[in-house]
Amino acid sequence: MSSAVYVLLFALLTAGGCSGLVTQSFSVSPNNVSVHEGGEALLQCQVSNLGGQVQWVKDGLALGYDASIAGIPRYSMIGDRSSGVFNLRIINASLDDDAEFECQVSPEGLHKAIRAAARLTVIAPPTGLEIVGHPTNSKIEVNENQALTLECVAYKAKPPPTIVWYRGDTKLPDKDPKVTVTEVPDGGHVKRFDVKSRITVNPTKSDDYSEYKCEARHEALAREYPLNTKVQLSVLYPPGEPHIDGYTEGETIRRGQHVELTCRSRGGNPPAQLVWYRNDVQVNMMYHSKGRYSENIYKFVAKDSDNGARFRCEASNVRSVKPLKAEVQLTVYFAPAQVTTSGPTEGKVGDTLQITCTTANSNPPAEIKWVVNGKKRPNTTNNRTESPEGGWVTSSNLNITIPAGGQKSLTVLCHGSNQHLSENLVSTHSINILYPPGEPFITGYVSDSSVAAGTTQKMACISSGGHPLATLSWYKNDKKIPCITKEMDKSVTAEITFVVNQTDNEARYRCEATNSATEVPLIETRIMHVYYKPEHVVIRQDPPKLKPGQKANLTCDSSASNPPATLSWWRAGIPVSAEPGAITFSNGPGLYGGKTSSSTLSLNVEADVDGLTYICQAHNAELGESVNQALTLNIVYKPVFDGEPSSGMRQVTVIEGEQGHISFSARGNPPELTFMWSLDNKPYKPSARALVEGASLNLSTVRREDAGVYSLHATNSEGSSSSKVQLVVKYSPKIAPGLSVVMVEESENATLTCKADAEPLSQEHFSWKRGGANVKERASVSFANGSSVLKIHAATKKDMGQYECIVNNGIGAVAKANVTLLIKHKPEFVVTPDIAKSAAKDGKEARLVCRAKGAPQINFQWSKNKKQINANTSERYITAVNKLDELTYESTLVIKSVKYNDFGPYECTARNIMGFENHNIKLEVTSKPDPPVSMSVVNITHNSITIAWVPGFNGGLPQSYIIQYRRIGTETKNQVNVIPLNSTSQEITGLMLGTEYEILMWAKNELGESQPVRNAVRSTTLNTAPPTLAPPPSSAPGHGAPSPSSPSSPPPALVAGVALCAVLLVLPLVVGLCYCVSRRRRKNNRLLTGASEQGSNKSGNIEMYAPSSFNETVTGETLSSISEKSETYSNGEAVEEFIVSDTF
């Protein structure tokens, strides 16, 4: 019971509480909307009592509840929920938007779902409009009455448009076009439409220029701006009839009048082409057209031939079946252009002559009238004929009898006139009345006289009277010749001028006088006589081919001469004298009345007369003139060589390396010679250096192997001959390898041999020198087989040294070779300051050098404290022996990792088969260097001083040098660091002219500097500078390049003079010093002990180590034991001193 009560109670409450509820509904429902493609559409939707959610649906596709439609940015909902407005806005509408849209409201609570639909229609105008095949505003050519179909298409419109046609501004009836609508897929569910409209036109000429327009009408297009396209018709039709202006048939035109004929035609498309014809011949095609009007103007000047000519104008175009024509025929009046008369121009008294007068063509015909000597001749007849050139030709004949009375001429006038044109022409005809002339006579040459050929002859012929005056003509032997005629009042003269020649001898000169009144010429004649020399001379040879030993006849024939020529023979300008009967003479008849001459010369033929010229001279005694003819004898013989020596053989001498030329002078007849060369009786084969040209051989570069006897064989058709020449090739000497060292016992004879190859080569080309001087004493020289032998008798140690063999034959370079002469002797030590002792740091490496001279080979042994050092068997000691030259040997002891007990004296023993010597060398601890030894001035210029020195002991370390100098009279000192480190000379530059300087120097190493040299050097620069340079500046001198004003070097003559003086001054000092050194040898030990402390005391020996002492490899100086020259550093036994003189 209670449950039922509750249910009933709930129902009652519910019914009572909801009786006033209003559900959601559309206050504004969507309506159908149309929009242009690309435009904006608004679909309205407004809901009252909104409870649910609102969205739009397109063709069943829900667009969502958001204001911005996802994926379709062109769609949006505008409005707000409070007002219930949910309009759908679509921008840039496209055909895809053509659909059914539905506004939907979802249910909510007691609100039911509601929906309302509307249609959105998108309309699109045509995308294009065209008349198929014809661009807009184009012109269409069509023949008259030929059907033309025009098709207009509007593309891709929605809905289909309406197409309207216009002719001009007149709309064509709707029934005329044929319309077709076609659906065009556009990629979506909405379709576009193409609309075609076709009309057919039968154009007439009235449609020419008419426009046909196609217009598309559509709701998407504004009516005032429809879419249209149009074309223009060009209707082709024939032109109108032509007509001619400017002349009317029957008019008359005068010759020379300007005529202008105009042809016109109207209508026709294209415009008419107008062409003018004259008597069916085209004369003008130039016409002008404007629109549908054409005009051709033909202008010309009327001529005779235009009379009766037909001028036709033809009009045509592409539509003409045949041309349309118009024509006129011209009438032209003209007088005759000329009047001519013809007939005899001369006659005798009583003769009857006929004269004819003729006019040129004339229209109308001309009339002829005659006047003779001023009197009219009536009753003459005119004859008229039609001219092919137009008009008429008139002619008339007049007969005249020449009267007596002494008149000389008659004048006849012919008048031709055209009565219509009032023009008159006159032609004059003159008739001469003839009388015979007087007899001619000749002047300028006297009969039977003689004239020399080559002279100028003048003759004149004169005739008087006659009418007309006589015509004079000259003839030579019946052949007419030119003349110069001169007429006077009553006479005429004809002159001839010519150069007389042989053809004028006995020639007949004739003068003839004639005129129209003579039937037979009147004649006068002269016969000439001429002296002339022969025109030519000919020499004949018998036999034609001459050989030595034959007899030959030379015959000289001269052409005709008047008087006959005298013949003579000449050779080399001298008359030929022959034995009696060797020359014969004869004469005979010749041309032009002259005589020929002939002479024969008999000769004995020999080879040496080949090429000789014989002259035949033909002389005319009356003229004093001659004609010459030469004949050169051609003797055939085998080749002969010219320039052959009377005895022996010809020689050609050439220096090797130069060009060589061998030539022969060969002659023969025939001159065509063939040559064959041979060398030393063998056929010669030319190399690339040889060029054979006939009898010449050219060698571009002569070699010694080219020497020999060359033979040339010459051949022609007559035989062969040969000649020889010896080619001597001179070449520079070359010394053959031989013994470079000769060793003998002392007092034995020493033989030094030098063998050379040269051309020429003899004893006088050899010389032997030692130290630059010729070898003389105790020596003899012999020569045999290209070798020079120097023999030194009882050779001693002072003969020991290097001998120079010099070969000089004056060709090319001098050849030199050295031969060293060694005298066997025991070793002698060579001690110099740099090796007199040695030094090293503790733990470092030490090097002791022992140097000795001797022959034969020297062996060395080292010992310390009387204990022999076994070198190369211990890791601490290494020895090496070097041969410095043929006489000098050097042994080096290397001590590795020096210890304290290694310091002290070492003994070096030098030994050979001749004996031995000992020498002590002390190993010390490294120290400062010793001063340089023997500093001296070696060169002076105006602005520089060059000094040289011998290095002292370096203290066991690398050393360098410092030079200090000052100008005397000042305390300013300048220093120069010598570069490179191993230099032994230095130039101090930038010094003042003629100034004395004091120079000092010392050595230094890493432990310090040495004492300066004991004695400073003083020297003065030269007083004069080279003439092309200015004096040096007065500024302080320095080391390096000279200042711009300093000269670069003194004059060569000055340098040579200074050097010569220095040598003369130093040489006695050196000789004396050597003598003193030998006497002080026993002081070596003391000097050696104090060497490092008393470096300045060594200055007495420094000259022994000047660079000049070592400028030869093995000279007498260097072969002498240096220990003898520098016993300051030697503690050995005294060694016999010797000096090798340079004068041997």
Buried (B, 14 or more C-beta within 10 A) or exposed (E): EEEEEEEEEEEEEEEEEEEEEEBBBBBBBBEEBBBBBEBEBEBBBBBEEBBBBBBBBBEEEEBBBEEEBEEBEBBBBEBEEEEBBBBBBBBEBBBBBBBBBBBBBBBBEEBBEBBBBBBBBBBBBBEEBBBEEBEEEEEBEBBBEEEBEBBBBBBBBBBBBBBBBBBEEEEBEEEEBEEEBEEEEBEEEBBBBBBBBBBEBEBEBEBBBBBBBBBBBBBBBEEEEBBBBBBBBBBBBBBBEBBBEBBEEEEEBEBEBEBEBBBBBBBBBBBBBBBBBBEEEEEBEEBEBEEBBBBBBBEBEBBBBBBEBEBBBBBBBEBBEEBBEBBBBBBBBBBBEEBBBEBBEBBEBEBEBEBBBBBBBBBBBBBBBBBBEEEEBEEBEBEBEEBEEBBBBBBBBBEBEBEEEEEEEBEBBBBBBBEBBEBBBEBEBEBBBBBBBBEBEBEBBEEEEEBBBBEEBEBBBBBBBBBBBBBBBBBBEEEEEEBEBEEEEEBBBBBBEBEBBBBBBBBEBBBBBBBBBBEEBBEBEBEBBBBBBBBEBBBEBEEEEBBBEEEBBBBBBBBBBBEBBBBBBBBEEEEBEEEEEBBEEEBEEBEBBBBBBBBBBBBEBBBEBBEBEBBBBBBBEEBEBBBEBEBEBBBBBBBBBEEBEEEEEBEBEBBBBEEBEBBBEBBBBEEEBEBBBBBEEEEBEEEEBBEBEEBEBBBEEBBEEBBBBBBBBBBBEBEBBBBBBBBEBBBBBBBEEBEEBBBBEBEBEBBBBBBBBBBBBEEEBBBBBBBEEEBEEBBEBEBEEBBBBBBBEEBBBBBBBBBBBBBBBEBBEBBBBBBBBBBBBBBBBBBBBBBBBBBBEEEEEBBBBBBBBBBEEBBBBBEBEEEEBEBEEEEBBBBEEEEBEBBBBBBBBBBBEBEEEBBEBBBBBBBBEBEBBBBBBBBBEBBBBBBBBBBBBBBBBBBBBBBBBBBBBBBBBEBBBBBBBBBEEEEEEBEBEBEEEEEBEBBBBBBBBEBEBBBBBBBBBEBEBBBBBBEBBEBBBBEEBBEEBEBBBEEEBBBEEBBEEBBEBBBEEBBEEBEEEBEEEBEEEEEEBBEEBBEEBEEBEEBBEEBBEBBBBBBBBBBBBBBBBBEBBBBBBBBBBBBBBBBBBBBBEEBEBBBBEBEB
